[in-house]
């Protein structure tokens, strides 16, 4: 019997969804605040949590993993600015604030920012 998967697909294949999450993560790290749909924000949260948790400890291995997953400039900002900011915090690094619906299609929009 097939196992039911509870993740959102956004009408994309696996690699396209991964690329979407990576680009949202890059934008969030570089700008520290982005506006997106509620579903994308909820799917982005665990991805960003894992990245920031890895950036809290500045080791060679963590640096290599972040550079491979994201890009070098994003990994550098994570390790030098964002990681030390949350050194004592056990989790919950981002906040999702609901805004009104989008005018074109009525999609629920949110603002995602670091706490």
NORWO-V458613 format. One record per backbone hydrogen bond with DSSP energy under -0.5 kcal/mol. CO is the residue of the C=O (numbers start at 1). NH is the residue of the N-H. If there is no record, write none. Layout:
co=[CO;CO]
nh=[NH;NH]
This chain:
co=[9;13;14;15;16;17;18;19;20;21;22;23;24;25;26;27;28;32;34;36;37;38;39;40;41;42;43;44;45;46;47;48;49;50;51;52;53;54;56;57;59;60;61;62;63;64;65;66;71;72;73;74;75;76;77;77;78;81;82;83;84;86;93;95;95;96;97;100;102;107;108;109;110;111;111;112;113]
nh=[12;17;18;19;20;21;22;23;24;25;26;27;28;29;30;31;32;114;112;110;41;42;43;44;45;46;47;48;49;50;51;52;53;54;55;56;57;57;58;59;63;64;65;66;67;68;69;70;75;76;77;78;79;80;81;82;83;85;86;86;87;89;115;97;113;98;111;109;106;102;38;99;36;97;113;34;95]
